[in-house]
Amino acid sequence: MASSSSLSIAAFPAWARFNDVEFTNAELQETEGKGIGLVAARDLTATTTQSEKDTTTTTTSINAEGGEASSADGKEGERARAATGSESGTAIDGIDRNQTKLIRIPHDLVLSATAIEEYAKVDQNFRQLLDAAGHQAVADMFKSTRRDILLYLLAHLVLPSRSSSGSRGPASTPWTEYFKFLPRHVPVPTMWSEVERALLQGTSLEAALEAKLSALTNEFDELYEKSSGLAFWNSLLWEKETATIQDWILIDAWFRSRCLELPRAGDAMVPGLDMANHSHRPVAYYEENIKDDIVLLLRPGVEMTGGEEVTISYGEKSPAEMLFSYGFIDLNSAVHELTLPLEALPDDPLGKAKVHMFKAPPTLKLSRSDGKVSWRSPFAYLMCLNEEDGLEFKVLQAQDGQRELKLFWQEEDVTARAHDFEALIGSHPLCQVFRLRVVAVLHEVVSTQLTHVRPEISHDQLEPLRRAGVVREECIRAAETLREIEASVLESATEALEEQLPDRVMVALQQLTYRDPEFPHVNCYLPWFMDKVNFGHPAVLQDAWPPSPDFFPCPPQTFPSNLKNPSALWLASPQHIPRS
């Protein structure tokens, strides 16, 4: 963990003993290149005989709107190996005695939603703040817990400055002192300077970081509006501008970089355990025992020498997510992926309605594994459909009398399936045409992003700023690493999508051909068809055309009725096809 805090880490053992934190086989120590971390206090060997089960430990993932989402799948969170006890040893506090315990943190020190509620029972002023600006104001469970914890962190962050002046503040807790051990700078991009953030231009983090900072500003402004009318909090936070937007950004960085998802307590911050650094090959995992204490245990079969670093996994995350949440990129990780924001087509009259019904940030997720690229974008399938295809929005009156927007596909209400259009189009006669549209649009998105991320950072321009201390070397390295990884994935994705285009064109053409009664042995196609597809991808379609010598233009009056509307055959560039 990083840098300067207001209390030396040398004082931490005294705080730990006073608050019943047991450092059984580990201790805090400066680690090479990582700041403070946990190391083995002596030579250790873990048994391999206990039975195991999977539990999930997660933090947060970013989305295109700068928000966060708690995640409990194998990608976003570590699959910790949690022992359940076995015949080889008697369970103590629900933990097999043969397991090697490194540290234990009492349940009372865990900062969770339950702990916040318990604190609010003791401090009525905090109860006022919580009711005004906390859980009651946010519907989403994860965002609610985050908001409550951030309010607690802010109240205790400003407490020392108020206490020193003799003013009464929130009731103190062990966290009041623990705050003094936490770094006042966290290397996440939200705490980078404006010049340093500019290094991320062209990466997938550019839009997400801008949205995140905007969201934090809105949260802080909302907090002011809801708490400035409370006399106690107006005096504590606002009269002398004790709390600032930089404080809110700091505590958000603490939460993102230190929050864990515990099996029973849920999203929480755990003092002491949050000093453990990450490794893609972790040697330890954490669990809750039957007393709800948090224990850090050595993984089965692991051997350690005294002084060797004790690491855990922060989860299998993309480089952008690791940098966003923790301030570094794991160069040893096999996860090569990125998420790009999508926008509705600029001239689509249904664009805003599509985004509204989708109920989530529209994104394209690219992944590369074993040299193969895959993509996932549920919104792209909705984005590439229009009214002529059978997509429709209706405003209907609900049972309570309220009017609400509904989404229909082929006259069926699919409001609850806005994320499932890849499956919904499967039975449509023009399914392959729709899929070609999606591939063509995503190819354009990926190609455009690649042109943005390719330019290298100019060290000649940065050197004076680096010498002046305006730009830090670690920020330059992190930005360069992210750009290199994302450019590589984007290049692979561009090639993969280009390879898919000719095949999908051929399949789509088969759906669009028919037999002219006058020429039953000849396939016919729309004379303007290739021109419209060719608009965006001339090189690809030049190689793909002609598919066979028996394709030739035929008069429009002979088209089947379902093909007379040019919009029904829109592929990649709807703005260039006239609507009927």
SULNORMO-V920471 format. One record per residue. RES is the residue in three letters. SS is DSSP state (@ for helix, = for strand, . for the rest). BURIAL is b if it has 9 or more other C-alpha atoms within 8 Angstrom, else e. Layout:
res ss burial
RES SS BURIAL
RES SS BURIAL
This chain:
res ss burial
MET . b
ALA . b
SER . b
SER . e
SER . b
SER . b
LEU . e
SER . e
ILE @ e
ALA @ e
ALA @ e
PHE @ b
PRO @ e
ALA @ e
TRP @ b
ALA @ b
ARG @ b
PHE @ e
ASN . e
ASP . e
VAL . b
GLU = b
PHE = b
THR . e
ASN . b
ALA = b
GLU = b
LEU = b
GLN = e
GLU = e
THR = b
GLU . e
GLY . e
LYS . b
GLY = b
ILE = b
GLY = b
LEU = b
VAL = b
ALA = b
ALA . b
ARG . b
ASP . b
LEU = b
THR = b
ALA . b
THR . b
THR . e
THR . e
GLN . b
SER . e
GLU = b
LYS = e
ASP = e
THR = b
THR = b
THR = b
THR = b
THR . b
THR = b
SER = b
ILE = b
ASN . b
ALA . b
GLU . b
GLY . b
GLY . b
GLU = b
ALA = b
SER = b
SER . b
ALA . b
ASP . e
GLY . b
LYS . e
GLU . b
GLY = b
GLU = b
ARG = b
ALA = b
ARG = b
ALA = b
ALA = b
THR . b
GLY . b
SER = b
GLU . e
SER . e
GLY = b
THR . b
ALA = b
ILE = e
ASP . e
GLY . b
ILE = b
ASP = b
ARG . b
ASN . b
GLN . b
THR . b
LYS = b
LEU = b
ILE = b
ARG = b
ILE = b
PRO . b
HIS @ b
ASP @ e
LEU @ b
VAL . b
LEU = b
SER . b
ALA @ b
THR @ e
ALA @ b
ILE @ b
GLU @ e
GLU @ e
TYR @ b
ALA @ b
LYS @ e
VAL @ e
ASP . b
GLN @ e
ASN @ b
PHE @ b
ARG @ b
GLN @ b
LEU @ b
LEU @ b
ASP @ b
ALA @ b
ALA @ b
GLY . b
HIS @ b
GLN @ b
ALA @ b
VAL . b
ALA . e
ASP . e
MET @ e
PHE @ b
LYS @ b
SER @ b
THR @ b
ARG @ b
ARG @ b
ASP @ b
ILE @ b
LEU @ b
LEU @ b
TYR @ b
LEU @ b
LEU @ b
ALA @ b
HIS @ b
LEU @ b
VAL . b
LEU @ b
PRO @ e
SER @ e
ARG @ b
SER @ b
SER @ e
SER . e
GLY . e
SER . e
ARG . e
GLY . e
PRO . b
ALA . e
SER . e
THR . e
PRO @ e
TRP @ b
THR @ b
GLU @ b
TYR @ b
PHE @ b
LYS @ b
PHE @ b
LEU . b
PRO . b
ARG . b
HIS . b
VAL . b
PRO . b
VAL . b
PRO @ b
THR @ b
MET @ b
TRP . b
SER . e
GLU @ e
VAL @ b
GLU @ b
ARG @ b
ALA @ e
LEU @ b
LEU @ b
GLN . b
GLY . b
THR . b
SER . b
LEU @ b
GLU @ b
ALA @ b
ALA @ b
LEU @ b
GLU @ b
ALA @ b
LYS @ b
LEU @ b
SER @ b
ALA @ b
LEU @ b
THR @ b
ASN @ e
GLU @ e
PHE @ b
ASP @ e
GLU @ e
LEU @ b
TYR @ b
GLU @ e
LYS @ b
SER @ b
SER . b
GLY . e
LEU . b
ALA @ e
PHE @ e
TRP @ b
ASN @ b
SER @ b
LEU @ b
LEU @ b
TRP @ b
GLU . e
LYS . e
GLU . e
THR . b
ALA . b
THR . e
ILE @ e
GLN @ e
ASP @ b
TRP @ b
ILE @ b
LEU @ b
ILE @ b
ASP @ b
ALA @ b
TRP @ b
PHE @ b
ARG @ b
SER @ e
ARG @ b
CYS . b
LEU = b
GLU = b
LEU = b
PRO . b
ARG . e
ALA . b
GLY = b
ASP = b
ALA = b
MET = b
VAL . b
PRO . b
GLY . e
LEU @ b
ASP @ b
MET @ b
ALA . b
ASN = b
HIS = b
SER . b
HIS . e
ARG . e
PRO . b
VAL . b
ALA = b
TYR = b
TYR = b
GLU = b
GLU = b
ASN . b
ILE . e
LYS . e
ASP . b
ASP . b
ILE = b
VAL = b
LEU = b
LEU = b
LEU = b
ARG . b
PRO . b
GLY . e
VAL . b
GLU = e
MET = b
THR . b
GLY . b
GLY . e
GLU . e
GLU = b
VAL = b
THR = b
ILE = b
SER . b
TYR . b
GLY . b
GLU . b
LYS . b
SER . b
PRO @ b
ALA @ b
GLU @ b
MET @ b
LEU @ b
PHE @ b
SER @ b
TYR @ b
GLY . b
PHE . b
ILE . b
ASP . b
LEU . e
ASN . e
SER . e
ALA . e
VAL . b
HIS = b
GLU = b
LEU = b
THR = b
LEU = b
PRO = b
LEU . e
GLU . e
ALA . b
LEU . e
PRO . e
ASP . e
ASP . e
PRO . e
LEU . e
GLY @ b
LYS @ e
ALA @ e
LYS @ b
VAL @ b
HIS @ e
MET @ b
PHE @ b
LYS . e
ALA . e
PRO . b
PRO . b
THR = b
LEU = b
LYS = b
LEU = b
SER = b
ARG = b
SER = b
ASP . e
GLY . e
LYS = e
VAL = b
SER = e
TRP = e
ARG = e
SER . b
PRO @ b
PHE @ b
ALA @ b
TYR @ b
LEU @ b
MET @ b
CYS . b
LEU . b
ASN . b
GLU @ e
GLU @ e
ASP @ e
GLY . b
LEU = b
GLU = b
PHE = b
LYS = e
VAL = e
LEU = e
GLN = b
ALA . e
GLN . e
ASP . e
GLY . e
GLN . e
ARG = e
GLU = e
LEU = e
LYS = b
LEU = b
PHE = b
TRP = b
GLN . e
GLU . e
GLU = e
ASP = e
VAL . b
THR @ b
ALA @ e
ARG @ e
ALA . b
HIS . e
ASP . e
PHE @ b
GLU @ e
ALA @ e
LEU @ e
ILE @ b
GLY @ e
SER @ e
HIS . e
PRO . e
LEU . b
CYS @ b
GLN @ b
VAL @ b
PHE @ b
ARG @ b
LEU @ b
ARG @ b
VAL @ b
VAL @ b
ALA @ b
VAL @ b
LEU @ b
HIS @ b
GLU @ e
VAL @ e
VAL @ b
SER @ b
THR @ e
GLN @ b
LEU @ b
THR @ e
HIS @ b
VAL @ b
ARG @ b
PRO . e
GLU . e
ILE . e
SER . e
HIS @ e
ASP @ e
GLN @ e
LEU @ b
GLU @ e
PRO @ e
LEU @ b
ARG @ b
ARG @ e
ALA . e
GLY . e
VAL . b
VAL . b
ARG . b
GLU @ e
GLU @ e
CYS @ b
ILE @ b
ARG @ e
ALA @ b
ALA @ b
GLU @ b
THR @ b
LEU @ b
ARG @ b
GLU @ e
ILE @ b
GLU @ b
ALA @ b
SER @ e
VAL @ b
LEU @ b
GLU @ b
SER @ b
ALA @ b
THR @ b
GLU @ e
ALA @ b
LEU @ b
GLU @ b
GLU @ e
GLN @ b
LEU @ b
PRO @ b
ASP @ e
ARG @ b
VAL @ b
MET @ b
VAL @ b
ALA @ b
LEU @ b
GLN @ e
GLN @ b
LEU @ b
THR . b
TYR = e
ARG = b
ASP = b
PRO . e
GLU . e
PHE = e
PRO = e
HIS = e
VAL = b
ASN = b
CYS = b
TYR = b
LEU . b
PRO . e
TRP . e
PHE @ b
MET @ e
ASP @ e
LYS @ b
VAL @ b
ASN @ b
PHE . e
GLY . e
HIS . e
PRO @ e
ALA @ e
VAL @ b
LEU @ b
GLN @ e
ASP @ e
ALA @ b
TRP . e
PRO . e
PRO . e
SER . e
PRO . e
ASP . e
PHE . b
PHE = b
PRO = e
CYS . b
PRO . e
PRO @ e
GLN @ e
THR @ e
PHE . b
PRO . e
SER @ e
ASN @ e
LEU @ b
LYS . e
ASN . b
PRO @ b
SER @ b
ALA @ e
LEU @ b
TRP . b
LEU . b
ALA . b
SER . b
PRO @ e
GLN @ e
HIS @ e
ILE . b
PRO . e
ARG . e
SER . e
